[in-house]
Amino acid sequence: MPQRAQNTPVCRDCDGFATAAITTGTRNRDGSRTTLRVACRACKGTGHIASVAVLARVGR
């Protein structure tokens, strides 16, 4: 029987695209461009948020 993936809610701040690579426009000594990796603060780079039941259980 096929296994179903868990239905985890997608982070509404980043819409599931939790990490972005931003090119600054400057170049390194080897000629490659300098890039920055930025992660979503709300989901900490996972793209998903914890369900409300889990948050309530942890908070108590």
C-alpha positions, -999 to +999 in steps of 0.1 A: +000+000+000+015+034-009+024+057+019+009+092+020+030+122+029+020+142+059+000+173+050+021+200+067+009+236+062+031+259+041+046+290+057+025+320+046+054+344+049+076+327+022+050+304+005+072+274+008+103+290-008+122+293+025+157+301+012+167+326-014+201+333-030+208+369-037+236+381-060+252+412-048+268+422-081+304+422-068+329+395-079+353+374-059+390+371-069+383+340-089+357+358-110+326+342-094+298+365-081+293+370-044+260+355-033+241+357+000+218+329+013+188+342+032+164+320+052+128+329+062+126+340+098+091+327+104+098+290+095+136+291+100+143+279+065+121+248+064+092+261+043+066+247+066+050+258+099+041+236+129+004+229+134-015+248+160-020+217+181+018+212+184+024+248+192-003+247+220+012+215+235+047+229+235+036+262+251+020+246+281 
